């Protein structure tokens, strides 16, 4: 990656209308669009390969409610002494 693609511009944004101290400001880093695109492509390829099939949060076409359903199904098939 070219060095200029990884350079960010740090800007201070106010947390409230009247900023009296440094704690009233929030720093954010503005990154170039090309860096964001490349980072998302790399992250998607590497992260989705390491995510277990039972993990549902933040994965397209997977719902967190499926985990709840799996828990109920598991409880139905366990002996009463287990829980």
N, C-alpha and C positions, 0 to 999 in steps of 0.2 A: 504494500500500500504506500502511496506517496505520502510524504511527511505532512504536507499541507492538508491532506484529507483527515488527519488525526488531530489537528489543532482546533481547539475550541475557544470561543470567546466568552469569558465570564462576565455576566451582567448582574447587577443587584436590582432586585424588584422589591418594592415596599410591601410589608405584611399588613400594614394599616395606613390610614390616611396621613397621620402625623408621625413621622419617624424621628424620634429623639435620641436613640442610641443605636449602636451597631446591631443589637439583637432584634431591632425592628425591621431589618432587611433580610431578604432571602436570596442567596446566590444561586444562579442557574447557569448552566453551560450550554451555549448555542453551538451545536456541531453541524458540519456541512451535511447536506442531504446525501451525498454519495457515501459517506461514512455510515450513516444510519441504514441505508439500503444494504450495504455489504454486511454490516453487523447483524441485521435481521436474517439475511440469507444464511449466514454461517450459524447463527444461533438456532434457527429452525432445523437445519440439517443435523446438528450435533445434539441438540436437546431432545428432539423427538425420538431419536434412536435409543436414548437412555431412560425413557419414561416407561414405567411398568404399566401393563394393561389395566391394572386396577386403580390407577391414578386418573382422576377425571377433571380436576380443576384446571381451567385455562387451556384446555385442549379442544380444538374445533370438533364438533359433532359428538362431544361427550358431555353428559350432564352429571352434576354432583348428586342429583337425586338417585342416580343409578347405584351409588355406593350405599345409600340408605336401603334401597330395595335388596341389594346383596346382603346387607347385615340382617335384615328380616328373614331372608331365605336361609341364611346360615343358622339363625336361631331356631328355625323350624326343624332343621335336621340334626340338631345337637341333642344329646340326652338332657333330661331335666336337671340333673345334678351338676351340669356344667355352669349354669348361670342362675 
